[in-house]
Amino acid sequence: MPARVPAVLVALLVALSLLPAAPATAATAGVHVVGATGAKRLLVDGKRWQVRGVTWGPPQAEAERWLPDVRRLGANTVRTWGVDGGTRTLLRGAAKRGMRVVVGHWLPHDADWVHDAALKRRLRAEVLGRVRDLRHERGVLAWGLGNEVMFEQSARGGSSAAAQRAAYGRFLDGLARAVHRADPDHPTLSVEAIPRDWRALARRAPHLDVIGVNAYSSVSIVDDVFRKARIRQPYLVTETGPTGSWEEAPDPAGGPADHGDAARAAGVRHAIRAATAHPGRSLGVVVFHYGTETDLAGVRFGLRTAGLRRAAWFAVQRAYRGATTQGAPVIRTATATSTSVKAGAPIRIRVAARDPQGDRVRWRALVTTAPWGSGSGLARAAVRRVGSGVLQVTAPRSAGVHRVVVVAADGHGNAGMRTVVVRVRAAS
């Protein structure tokens, strides 16, 4: 016959069973990179987190205005390049929606990392101050320490470039260790843009938890680089999208060619697939760019431009959610009847577009505010229809190579865009 359990012990066991569940242990609370090389995972409060992200362009203080749209994309992460007075608003807005933020800390590209000890002390103190201030915000996913600093050091060249890169690596490694001491519950990463610098980060800053990778046309080779170099840290593709303007063959005017929104959306789909094809080394992807800019970069990379959703927005939504809510118009043709006009003269453009929902297309136009090479801003231009499939806008007053961005809007916040190059001659 089993021994009789004392009544006091039974009462104690019953009382213990009624206590609330214990909070997450130190090993699971927070954000951690775990696993062996080649089998890495990112855990948020003990659960796997595959980054499905976008870079953040709006003012961080306007998080409540734009985060609902980012969430509709299916994104769970946004990435910033710096901290400002609105960062806490962004972090809290993200946390409220079950999202996280890679919080960027900008490090200067033109610093003297070899000799300027005072600057390095100041930067270290500033970063650590921001980390300590924000580390308890639930919206933090990771700390991003610098963006393409090694790349810019090399681009400037000179006999000291190698020494500057090495000194920066040492500074970055020390900074990563200091951030870990200040906040052991969030990983660190730094971002570079070419294979040589990915390998250099891993070698010179071994205390980084993750290597951030900016890769556009090179996104398909990222995993091969990490595997062949036997890099211990996993990578996060921190920027990707369609082919970069710097990678594109020039158009007749010397600027990057514009292949249209359908090609851009296809580039985004390819980039997401390539960036996430190797779980265990890849922690996910951040697509460039979710912004509010109205400029040529916004036309090329923007998921939203001039406040309008583009075909790339829906490409990201399909990749992240598996389905899209609708679609944006696609411009099939946009050709100027004359590619050389006088300043202030009319420009006629033949256009054709299709809308996936069959909505009526409304035409708009944006024109560069300065010639190519002097700026990339765009301003709204008046548009007149002067025939079937023909639009007319007025040429800018400044001579030089200009770009007219033709916009086909569907009236529901979606639009296609295509760029037309025009040489503007000085008025006689």
C-alpha positions as CSV (number, residue, x, y, z in Angstrom):
1,M,0.0,0.0,0.0
2,P,1.6,3.4,-1.0
3,A,2.6,5.7,1.8
4,R,0.0,8.3,2.7
5,V,0.9,11.9,1.4
6,P,0.7,14.4,4.2
7,A,-2.2,16.8,4.0
8,V,0.1,19.8,4.2
9,L,2.1,18.7,1.2
10,V,-1.1,18.1,-0.8
11,A,-2.2,21.7,0.0
12,L,1.2,23.1,-1.0
13,L,1.1,21.3,-4.4
14,V,-2.5,22.5,-5.1
15,A,-1.4,26.1,-4.2
16,L,1.6,25.9,-6.5
17,S,-0.6,24.6,-9.4
18,L,-2.8,27.7,-9.1
19,L,0.1,30.2,-9.5
20,P,0.4,32.0,-12.9
21,A,2.9,30.6,-15.4
22,A,6.5,31.7,-14.9
23,P,7.7,34.5,-17.2
24,A,10.0,33.7,-20.0
25,T,13.5,32.7,-18.8
26,A,16.6,34.7,-19.4
27,A,17.4,32.3,-22.2
28,T,14.2,32.9,-24.1
29,A,13.2,36.5,-23.2
30,G,14.3,39.1,-25.7
31,V,15.8,38.6,-29.1
32,H,18.6,36.1,-29.6
33,V,20.5,34.4,-32.5
34,V,20.9,30.7,-31.7
35,G,22.1,27.6,-33.4
36,A,25.3,26.3,-35.1
37,T,26.9,27.8,-38.2
38,G,24.6,27.1,-41.1
39,A,21.7,26.4,-38.8
40,K,21.1,29.8,-37.3
41,R,17.7,31.1,-36.1
42,L,16.5,34.4,-34.8
43,L,14.3,34.0,-31.8
44,V,12.0,36.6,-30.4
45,D,10.8,35.7,-26.9
46,G,11.7,32.1,-27.7
47,K,9.8,31.9,-31.0
48,R,11.4,31.8,-34.4
49,W,11.3,35.1,-36.3
50,Q,11.8,35.2,-40.0
51,V,12.4,38.8,-41.0
52,R,9.9,40.1,-43.6
53,G,10.8,43.7,-43.7
54,V,10.9,47.0,-45.5
55,T,13.2,50.0,-45.0
56,W,11.4,52.9,-43.3
57,G,11.3,56.2,-45.1
58,P,8.5,58.3,-43.5
59,P,9.3,60.5,-40.5
60,Q,9.5,58.1,-37.5
61,A,7.1,60.3,-35.6
62,E,4.5,59.5,-38.2
63,A,4.5,55.8,-37.4
64,E,0.8,55.7,-36.6
65,R,-0.1,57.1,-40.1
66,W,2.0,54.6,-42.1
67,L,2.5,51.4,-40.0
68,P,-1.1,50.1,-40.8
69,D,-0.2,50.1,-44.5
70,V,3.1,48.4,-43.8
71,R,1.3,45.7,-41.8
72,R,-1.1,45.2,-44.7
73,L,2.0,44.3,-46.8
74,G,2.5,41.4,-44.5
75,A,5.8,42.9,-43.1
76,N,6.8,42.1,-39.6
77,T,9.9,44.3,-39.5
78,V,11.1,47.8,-40.5
79,R,14.6,49.0,-40.7
80,T,15.9,52.6,-40.0
81,W,19.3,54.2,-40.5
82,G,19.2,56.5,-37.4
83,V,17.6,57.4,-34.2
84,D,15.7,60.7,-33.7
85,G,12.9,62.1,-31.6
86,G,10.3,60.0,-33.2
87,T,12.0,56.6,-32.8
88,R,10.2,55.7,-29.6
89,T,6.9,56.4,-31.4
90,L,7.9,54.0,-34.2
91,L,9.0,51.3,-31.7
92,R,5.8,51.5,-29.7
93,G,3.6,51.6,-32.9
94,A,5.5,48.5,-34.2
95,A,5.1,46.6,-30.9
96,K,1.4,47.4,-30.8
97,R,1.0,45.6,-34.1
98,G,3.3,42.6,-33.4
99,M,6.1,44.1,-35.4
100,R,9.8,44.9,-34.7
101,V,12.4,47.5,-35.7
102,V,16.0,47.1,-36.7
103,V,17.1,50.3,-35.0
104,G,19.9,51.9,-37.0
105,H,22.7,54.0,-35.5
106,W,24.4,56.1,-38.2
107,L,28.2,56.1,-38.2
108,P,29.9,58.7,-40.4
109,H,31.5,57.6,-43.7
110,D,34.2,60.3,-43.7
111,A,35.6,59.8,-40.2
112,D,39.3,59.3,-39.5
113,W,39.0,55.9,-37.8
114,V,42.8,55.7,-37.4
115,H,43.6,58.9,-35.6
116,D,40.4,60.6,-34.3
117,A,40.1,59.1,-30.8
118,A,37.9,61.9,-29.6
119,L,35.3,61.2,-32.3
120,K,35.3,57.5,-31.6
121,R,34.8,58.1,-27.9
122,R,31.9,60.5,-28.7
123,L,30.3,58.1,-31.2
124,R,30.5,55.2,-28.7
125,A,29.0,57.3,-25.9
126,E,26.1,58.4,-28.2
127,V,25.3,54.9,-29.4
128,L,25.4,53.4,-25.9
129,G,23.2,56.3,-24.6
130,R,20.6,55.6,-27.2
131,V,20.8,51.8,-26.6
132,R,20.3,52.3,-22.8
133,D,17.4,54.7,-23.5
134,L,15.5,52.4,-25.9
135,R,16.5,48.9,-24.8
136,H,13.3,48.2,-22.9
137,E,11.0,49.1,-25.8
138,R,9.4,45.9,-27.0
139,G,9.6,47.0,-30.6
140,V,13.4,46.6,-30.8
141,L,14.5,43.7,-32.9
142,A,18.2,44.5,-33.3
143,W,20.8,47.3,-33.2
144,G,22.2,48.3,-36.6
145,L,25.7,49.8,-36.2
146,G,26.7,51.7,-39.3
147,N,25.8,51.4,-43.0
148,E,28.3,50.8,-45.8
149,V,31.1,52.6,-44.0
150,M,33.8,50.2,-45.3
151,F,32.5,50.5,-48.8
152,E,32.7,54.3,-48.6
153,Q,36.2,54.2,-47.2
154,S,37.3,52.1,-50.2
155,A,35.5,54.3,-52.6
156,R,37.5,57.3,-51.5
157,G,40.7,55.3,-52.2
158,G,44.1,56.6,-51.2
159,S,47.0,54.9,-49.5
160,S,45.2,55.0,-46.1
161,A,42.0,53.2,-47.1
162,A,43.1,49.8,-45.9
163,A,44.2,51.2,-42.5
164,Q,41.0,53.1,-42.2
165,R,38.9,50.0,-42.9
166,A,40.9,48.0,-40.3
167,A,40.6,50.7,-37.7
168,Y,36.9,51.0,-38.3
169,G,36.6,47.2,-37.9
170,R,38.3,47.3,-34.6
171,F,36.0,50.2,-33.4
172,L,32.9,48.3,-34.6
173,D,33.9,45.2,-32.7
174,G,34.5,47.1,-29.5
175,L,31.2,48.9,-30.0
176,A,29.3,45.6,-30.5
177,R,30.9,44.2,-27.3
178,A,29.9,47.4,-25.4
179,V,26.3,47.2,-26.7
180,H,26.1,43.6,-25.6
181,R,27.1,44.6,-22.1
182,A,24.5,47.4,-22.1
183,D,21.8,45.3,-23.6
184,P,22.3,41.5,-23.7
185,D,18.7,41.0,-25.0
186,H,19.1,42.3,-28.6
187,P,21.6,41.3,-31.2
188,T,23.9,43.6,-33.1
189,L,24.6,43.9,-36.8
190,S,26.4,46.1,-39.2
191,V,25.7,46.6,-42.9
192,E,28.0,46.5,-46.0
193,A,27.3,46.3,-49.7
194,I,29.9,44.0,-51.4
195,P,31.3,40.6,-50.8
196,R,34.8,41.8,-49.8
197,D,33.2,43.9,-47.0
198,W,30.9,41.2,-45.8
199,R,34.0,39.0,-45.3
200,A,35.8,41.9,-43.7
201,L,33.0,42.5,-41.2
202,A,32.9,38.9,-40.2
203,R,36.7,38.9,-39.7
204,R,37.3,42.2,-38.1
205,A,34.2,42.5,-36.0
206,P,33.6,38.9,-34.7
207,H,31.4,40.1,-31.8
208,L,28.6,41.2,-34.3
209,D,25.8,38.7,-34.1
210,V,24.6,39.2,-37.7
211,I,26.1,40.5,-40.9
212,G,23.8,43.0,-42.7
213,V,23.9,42.7,-46.5
214,N,22.8,45.4,-49.0
215,A,22.5,43.5,-52.3
216,Y,20.5,44.2,-55.4
217,S,21.6,42.5,-58.6
218,S,24.1,40.6,-56.4
219,V,21.5,39.2,-54.1
220,S,21.7,35.7,-55.7
221,I,25.3,35.3,-54.8
222,V,25.1,36.3,-51.1
223,D,24.7,32.8,-49.7
224,D,27.5,31.4,-51.9
225,V,29.8,34.1,-50.5
226,F,29.0,33.2,-46.9
227,R,29.2,29.5,-47.4
228,K,32.5,29.6,-49.2
229,A,34.1,32.0,-46.7
230,R,32.7,29.9,-43.8
231,I,31.4,33.0,-42.1
232,R,30.1,32.1,-38.7
233,Q,27.5,34.7,-38.4
234,P,24.2,34.5,-40.3
235,Y,23.2,37.3,-42.7
236,L,20.2,39.5,-43.0
237,V,19.6,41.1,-46.4
238,T,19.0,44.6,-45.1
239,E,18.4,46.2,-48.5
240,T,17.3,44.7,-51.8
241,G,14.9,45.3,-54.7
242,P,15.1,45.8,-58.4
243,T,18.4,46.4,-60.2
244,G,20.1,49.5,-58.7
245,S,20.4,52.6,-60.8
246,W,24.2,52.3,-60.4
247,E,24.1,48.8,-61.8
248,E,21.9,49.7,-64.8
249,A,23.1,50.4,-68.4
250,P,22.6,54.1,-69.2
251,D,19.8,55.4,-71.3
252,P,20.7,57.7,-74.3
253,A,20.9,60.7,-72.0
254,G,23.4,59.0,-69.6
255,G,21.0,58.2,-66.8
256,P,19.8,54.8,-65.6
257,A,17.3,53.2,-68.0
258,D,13.7,52.8,-66.8
259,H,12.3,49.4,-67.8
260,G,8.9,50.1,-66.1
261,D,6.9,48.9,-63.1
262,A,6.3,45.4,-64.3
263,A,10.1,44.8,-64.5
264,R,10.6,46.5,-61.1
265,A,8.0,44.2,-59.5
266,A,9.6,41.2,-61.0
267,G,12.9,42.3,-59.6
268,V,11.4,42.6,-56.2
269,R,9.9,39.1,-56.4
270,H,13.3,37.6,-57.5
271,A,15.2,39.5,-54.7
272,I,12.9,38.2,-52.0
273,R,13.2,34.6,-53.2
274,A,16.9,34.8,-53.4
275,A,17.4,36.5,-50.1
276,T,15.3,33.9,-48.2
277,A,16.3,30.7,-50.1
278,H,18.8,29.5,-47.5
279,P,17.3,29.5,-44.0
280,G,20.0,28.7,-41.5
281,R,22.3,31.3,-42.9
282,S,19.7,33.8,-44.0
283,L,17.5,35.4,-41.2
284,G,15.2,37.1,-43.8
285,V,14.9,40.1,-46.0
286,V,14.3,43.8,-45.9
287,V,13.0,45.4,-49.2
288,F,14.1,48.9,-50.2
289,H,12.0,51.1,-49.9
290,Y,8.8,52.1,-48.1
291,G,8.9,55.8,-48.3
292,T,7.0,59.0,-48.9
293,E,9.6,60.6,-51.2
294,T,8.7,62.2,-54.5
295,D,11.9,62.0,-56.4
296,L,13.6,59.8,-59.0
297,A,14.9,57.4,-56.4
298,G,11.3,57.0,-55.2
299,V,10.1,56.3,-58.7
300,R,12.7,53.6,-59.1
301,F,12.6,51.9,-55.7
302,G,9.5,53.1,-54.0
303,L,6.7,50.8,-52.9
304,R,4.9,54.0,-52.5
305,T,5.7,57.1,-54.5
306,A,3.9,60.5,-54.2
307,G,1.5,58.7,-51.8
308,L,0.5,56.0,-54.3
309,R,0.9,52.3,-54.1
310,R,3.0,50.8,-56.9
311,A,3.2,47.4,-58.5
312,A,6.2,46.6,-56.3
313,W,4.0,47.2,-53.2
314,F,1.7,44.4,-54.4
315,A,4.7,42.2,-55.3
316,V,5.9,42.5,-51.7
317,Q,2.4,41.8,-50.3
318,R,2.2,38.6,-52.4
319,A,5.6,37.4,-51.3
320,Y,4.9,38.2,-47.6
321,R,1.2,37.2,-47.3
322,G,0.8,34.8,-50.2
323,A,-2.0,36.9,-51.8
324,T,-2.7,40.5,-52.9
325,T,-5.7,42.6,-52.3
326,Q,-5.7,44.2,-55.7
327,G,-3.1,45.6,-58.1
328,A,-1.7,48.8,-59.6
329,P,-2.0,50.0,-63.2
330,V,1.0,49.2,-65.4
331,I,2.1,51.6,-68.1
332,R,2.9,49.7,-71.3
333,T,4.0,52.6,-73.4
334,A,5.3,56.1,-72.7
335,T,7.2,57.7,-75.6
336,A,7.9,61.4,-76.3
337,T,7.0,62.4,-79.9
338,S,10.1,64.6,-79.8
339,T,13.1,64.1,-77.4
340,S,14.4,67.6,-77.8
341,V,12.3,70.7,-77.1
342,K,12.8,74.3,-76.1
343,A,12.4,75.4,-72.5
344,G,8.8,76.1,-71.7
345,A,7.5,74.4,-74.9
346,P,4.9,71.6,-75.0
347,I,6.1,68.0,-74.7
348,R,3.8,65.4,-76.2
349,I,3.9,61.8,-75.0
350,R,2.2,58.8,-76.4
351,V,0.9,56.6,-73.6
352,A,-1.0,53.3,-73.0
353,A,-1.7,51.5,-69.7
354,R,-3.8,48.7,-68.3
355,D,-5.4,48.3,-64.9
356,P,-5.7,44.7,-63.5
357,Q,-9.2,45.5,-62.1
358,G,-10.4,47.3,-65.2
359,D,-10.6,50.7,-63.5
360,R,-10.4,53.8,-65.6
361,V,-6.9,55.3,-65.6
362,R,-6.4,58.9,-64.8
363,W,-3.1,60.5,-66.1
364,R,-0.8,62.7,-64.2
365,A,2.8,63.9,-64.7
366,L,5.8,64.8,-62.6
367,V,8.8,66.7,-64.0
368,T,12.3,67.0,-62.6
369,T,13.0,70.3,-60.9
370,A,16.6,70.4,-62.1
371,P,18.5,68.9,-65.0
372,W,20.0,65.4,-64.7
373,G,23.1,65.5,-62.5
374,S,21.9,68.6,-60.5
375,G,19.1,67.0,-58.5
376,S,16.4,64.4,-58.5
377,G,13.4,66.2,-57.1
378,L,10.1,66.1,-58.9
379,A,7.2,68.6,-59.1
380,R,3.7,68.1,-60.3
381,A,3.0,69.2,-63.8
382,A,-0.2,70.0,-65.5
383,V,-1.4,67.4,-68.0
384,R,-3.7,67.8,-71.0
385,R,-5.0,65.1,-73.3
386,V,-4.5,66.3,-76.9
387,G,-5.6,63.1,-78.7
388,S,-6.2,59.5,-78.3
389,G,-3.4,58.2,-76.1
390,V,-1.5,61.4,-76.3
391,L,-0.6,63.7,-73.3
392,Q,0.9,67.1,-73.3
393,V,3.0,68.7,-70.5
394,T,5.1,71.8,-70.5
395,A,8.9,71.5,-70.6
396,P,10.9,72.9,-67.6
397,R,12.4,76.4,-67.9
398,S,16.0,75.2,-67.2
399,A,18.0,73.8,-70.1
400,G,19.5,70.3,-69.8
401,V,18.4,66.7,-69.7
402,H,15.1,66.4,-67.8
403,R,12.8,63.5,-67.0
404,V,9.1,63.4,-67.2
405,V,7.4,60.8,-65.0
406,V,4.1,59.7,-66.4
407,V,1.7,58.5,-63.8
408,A,-1.4,56.3,-64.4
409,A,-3.6,56.4,-61.3
410,D,-6.7,54.2,-60.8
411,G,-8.5,56.5,-58.3
412,H,-8.0,54.0,-55.4
413,G,-4.6,55.0,-54.3
414,N,-2.6,52.8,-56.8
415,A,-0.5,53.9,-59.8
416,G,1.9,52.9,-62.4
417,M,4.8,55.2,-63.4
418,R,7.2,55.4,-66.3
419,T,10.0,57.8,-67.0
420,V,10.5,59.7,-70.3
421,V,13.8,61.5,-71.1
422,V,13.7,64.9,-72.8
423,R,16.5,67.2,-73.7
424,V,15.5,70.8,-73.0
425,R,17.2,73.5,-75.0
426,A,17.5,77.1,-73.9
427,A,14.8,79.3,-75.3
428,S,16.1,81.6,-78.1
